[in-house]
Amino acid sequence: LKGHDEIRTHLTLRNAQVPDMRWLDGKSWVSGDTAMSTWTVQGKTTDGEVIDWWGIDYWAFEGDKLKVKDTYWKSVRPDEPGKL
């Protein structure tokens, strides 16, 4: 995603699909021009699917500009191993 409009549209759609999405257990670290955070996100989609994910965000900065922002996650639901 690039730019405010694309990000706003994406977040609006995601929040509509998972209206009760919540982040838990967040921890963050910063070292030089790199930042990382780990978290758990849970919620239920409008289709009734329960989500329970562990994730990590990675940010790399160049001066006062964000150069890279990546997110990695996996499902941690024991009743559906490997389902994303």
Disulfide bonds with the S-S distance in Angstrom:
none
